[in-house]
Amino acid sequence: MYKLAFFVPFDAAESVKEALFATGAGRQGNYEACCFQTRGTGQFRPLAGAEPHIGRVDALASVDELKVELICHDDLIHAAVAALKLAHPYEEPAYDVWQLAEI
């Protein structure tokens, strides 16, 4: 089992989550589309060569975002990350993947 967390602007959150849920991520027992969301502010500065969705090259940007966390079964994690990258509006989406211990 894995935990996948990613950061996404508010206006894109539902479509990105739906893309992940379509892979089977976010299922736990008899429940689906399970996730936890935390509001926060992301910060970044696009460098030369970047094509930012928000902001502009060489300018510091701040964006209201959600951090979305969900679980994903071992056999689905690669498809879930691929779906995240495809559905996310950012050129370089920020995400973390942790392998969870079974106790």
C-alpha positions in Angstrom: 0.0 0.0 0.0 1.2 3.5 -0.8 0.2 7.0 0.3 0.2 9.6 -2.5 0.1 13.3 -1.6 0.0 16.2 -4.1 -0.5 19.9 -4.3 -3.1 21.4 -6.7 -4.8 24.8 -7.2 -8.4 24.9 -6.0 -9.9 25.2 -9.5 -8.2 22.0 -10.7 -8.6 19.9 -7.6 -11.8 18.0 -8.5 -10.7 17.0 -12.0 -7.3 15.8 -10.8 -8.9 13.8 -8.0 -11.3 12.2 -10.4 -8.5 11.2 -12.7 -6.8 9.5 -9.8 -10.0 7.9 -8.5 -10.6 6.5 -12.0 -7.3 4.4 -11.6 -8.6 2.9 -8.4 -6.6 5.1 -6.1 -8.4 6.3 -3.0 -10.2 3.0 -2.3 -10.3 1.6 1.2 -12.4 -1.4 2.0 -16.0 -0.8 0.9 -15.3 2.9 0.2 -14.0 4.7 -2.8 -13.0 8.3 -3.6 -11.4 8.6 -0.2 -8.9 11.4 0.4 -8.0 14.1 2.9 -7.5 17.8 1.9 -5.6 20.6 3.6 -5.7 24.2 2.4 -2.4 26.1 2.1 -0.3 28.4 0.0 2.3 27.1 -2.5 5.2 29.2 -3.6 7.5 28.9 -6.6 9.6 30.9 -9.0 9.6 29.7 -12.6 13.1 29.7 -14.2 14.1 30.4 -17.8 12.7 27.7 -20.0 9.6 27.1 -17.8 6.1 27.4 -19.2 4.2 28.1 -16.0 0.4 27.6 -15.8 0.3 30.3 -13.1 2.8 33.1 -12.7 5.6 34.2 -15.0 9.3 33.4 -15.5 11.7 34.9 -12.9 8.8 36.2 -10.7 8.0 34.7 -7.3 4.4 33.4 -7.2 2.1 32.3 -4.4 -1.0 30.2 -5.1 -3.8 29.0 -2.9 -3.7 25.3 -3.1 -5.0 22.0 -1.6 -2.7 19.3 -0.4 -4.6 16.1 -1.3 -3.6 12.8 0.4 -4.9 9.3 -0.5 -4.0 5.7 -0.4 -3.2 3.5 -3.4 -2.7 -0.2 -3.7 0.7 -1.4 -4.9 -0.5 -2.6 -8.3 -2.1 0.8 -9.0 0.6 3.3 -7.9 2.3 3.8 -11.3 -1.0 4.3 -13.1 -2.1 6.8 -10.3 1.1 8.9 -10.7 0.8 8.8 -14.5 -2.8 10.0 -14.2 -1.8 12.7 -11.8 0.9 14.1 -14.1 -1.5 14.0 -17.1 -4.5 15.6 -15.3 -2.6 18.2 -13.3 -2.4 21.7 -14.8 1.2 22.4 -13.6 4.2 21.7 -15.9 5.9 20.1 -12.8 3.3 19.0 -10.3 4.6 18.5 -6.7 3.8 15.1 -5.2 5.1 12.6 -2.7 4.8 8.8 -2.6 5.4 6.8 0.5 5.3 3.1 0.8 3.3 2.2 3.9 4.2 -0.6 6.4 1.6 -3.2 7.2 1.3 -3.8 10.9 
